[in-house]
Amino acid sequence: MLIHVGEERNGRIDRYLAAALSSMAGALNAVGFLMARSFTANMTGNVSAFADEVAQGSWRASLSFLLLLALFVGGAALAGAFVTFGEQRGIRSIYAAAIAVEGVVVLALGVLLSASAGTSNMFLVGILSLVMGLQNAVTSLISRSRVRTTHVSGMATDIGIGLAAVIMPGRSREEALPKLALHVLTLSAFALGGVAGALLYGFVDTWFFALAGCCLLAIALPSVLGGRQYPSSR
């Protein structure tokens, strides 16, 4: 799931990736909203909120939304640099290692939140925005943009385009069906992950993040440990 890249992948591997990481993204996004009333995977909403606050003259509030966008972009940039570093050295498990880093960060966040009652909401959503950017970049890079685990607006758009292709006669129907199934799965996993995350948070409170970090590590570590370097000719 986190080893094969681009054309090495098939539909089944992409579906596993979408189901596993989209559900985690949905859960983290939902709990972040419950705790801080701010979405960490929804950069479209944050940009709109930034513009609204600027229009109202609320400069301090507007900068907080701009910071979330910057952290999301920063997380994606870090993932891109990390993956490039690994690929240049032939490290096949570099994508899995990036998700493992996300898991460690989320796990550490859970421990910190549970141990300290004074952690600010801005710190929480900032860290979550950073790891959401990282995760979305990793899944986009490894699947060549077929899977984007936090890009719900794009998934909804692709579902609409796919439905049109399926309805209209012609060869495009056969080509569109696998893509449509993947996009529906991604969106559904994100939504179901959000529901599960919100319910779990009601039982375990901030320890939710420690559990989420452990789940991410469980997803990533088999590929990290089982990965191997590319052949020297690559």
N, C-alpha and C positions, 0 to 999 in steps of 0.2 A: 504493500500500500504506500509506503514512504521510501521505497527504493527505486522502482521503475519510473523513468522520466519520459515525458513526451510521447513519442510514437511507440515506445516500449510498453506503454500501458494499454489496457483494454477497458471495455465498458464496465466490467465487473469490479476491477480495481478502483476505477473512478467512483463507482457507486459506494464502495466501502469507505473511501476517503470522504465523500460528501456526507454520508450518514454519520460517521464517527465525529468528524470535526465540526460540521454544521450544528449538530446537536449540542456540542460543547460551547460553541460560540453563542447559540441561542440562550443556553442556560446562564452563561456569564453576563450576557447583555441584560437579561431579565432581572437577575439579582442585583446587578449594578444599578438598574433603574429603581428597584424597590428600596435600596439603601440610600441612594443619592439623588433620585428623581432625574437622572440623566442617562441617555443612551450612549453606549461606548462603541457600538458597531454601526451606528446610524450616522455617518458623516454628512449625509444630505440634510438630515434634521438639524445637526449642529451648525452647519453653514447657514441654514435658514434662521436659526435662533440667533446666531451672531449678527446677521443683517437686521433682524428685528430689534435687537438690543441697541445697535448703533443708531437706528432710526429714532429710537426713544431717548437717545442720549445717555444710555446706561453703559458707559465705557468699561467700567470694571467687570460687569457681567459679560459684556461682549468679548472681552479678552479671555475669559475662562473658556468660552466655546471655541475661540480661535486656538487656544492652547491644546484643547482636545484634538482638534484637527491636526495640529503640528505634531502631536505625539503619535497619532495614528500613522501619519506619513513617515515619521521618524522610525516607527516600528517596522514599516514596510521597507524603508531604506536599509535598516540594519539587517533584515532578513535577506535582502538582495545582496548586500555585501558579504554576508556570512556564507550564502550559497555559492556565490562566485568564488570566494576563497577556497571553499571545499572542492568545487568542480575543477578548478585549476590544478588541484593536487590529487585529483582522481578519487575523492572520497565519496563513495556511493551513498553512504548513510548520512550525508550532510543535511538533507531535508528532515530526516527523522531527528537528528541532533538539534535542529532549530525548534522543532515541536517539543523536544525534551527540555530545552531552555525555557520555553513558554510554561511548561508544567512546573518547573522549579520555581519560576517567578510567581506563579499563581499559588503554589503551595506555600511559599514564604509569605505571600500576602495574607493568606488565611491564618497562618500562625501569628503574624504580627497583629492582625485585627482582633484575634481572639485573646491575645495577651495584653493588648493596650486599648483602652476605651477612648483614647484621645486622638485617634487617627482621623484626619480630616476627610470629608467626602471628596474634596478635590484631588487629594492624593489617591484615593480609591479609584475614581473614574479615570484619572490620568494613567495609572498603571494598566488598567483594563483597556484603555484606548491603545496604549503602546503594544500590548500583546495581541489585541485584535488586528492591528495593522500587520504585525509580524505573521500571524497565522494566515491571514488572507493572502499575503504576498507569497508565503511558502506554498500554499495550495494552488495558487495561480501559476507559479513557476513550474512546479512539478507536473502539473496537468496541462501545461501550455494554455492556460486560461479557460480550460473546460470546467474547472471546479473553482468557485470562489465562495468560501464558506460564510462570509459576513456580508456579501454584496446582494442583499435581499431585493433592492429596487431593480438591479440588473437581472436577477433571476426572474422576477415577475414579468419584466419586459420580454425576456427570452421565452417564457412560457406562452405569452400572448402571440409572439411571432411563430413559435412552434405549433400552436393550435391552428393558426391560419394556414400553415404549410400542410398540416394533417387534413384539414377540411378540404383544401383545394386539390383537385385531381392532378396527377403527374408523378414523376419520379421523386420529387421533393418530399413526398409523404414518407417513403421508406427511409430516406436520409434523416428526416426530422424526428421520427419516433424515438430513437435512442437518446437524442439530445433532449427531447421533451421530457422523457422519463427521468433523466438525470436532473434536470432543472426542478421538476416537481418534487423529486426526492430531497434535493438540497433545501428547498423552501419548507417542505414538510418537516424535515429533521430540525431545522432552525426553530420552527414554531413549537414542535413537541419538546425540544430541549428547553425552550423557555418555560413551558408549563411545568416540566419536571424540575427544573432549577428552582422555580418559585415555590413549588410544593416542598422540596427538600430544604430550602432555606427556612421555611416555617418550622421545621423540626430541629435543625442543627445550627441555625443562626450563622455566624461568620465562619464556623468550621466548614461551611459549604465550600469555601475556596480551597481549603486544604484537601477536601475530597475531590474537587474538580482538578486540582493539580496532580493528584495521584492518578486520576483517570487519564489525563494527558500523558503522564509518564508511562502508564500501562499501554497506551496506544503507540508511543514512540520507541520505547526501549527495545522491544523485540527486533525492530529494524536497525536500531543503533548497534545492538550486539551482534546481529546476524549479517550486517552489511559488510561489504568488501570493497576494495578499491577497483576502479575501472581497469580494464586491460591497458597495458602500457602503450598500446598503439592508439588509444583514444586521444 
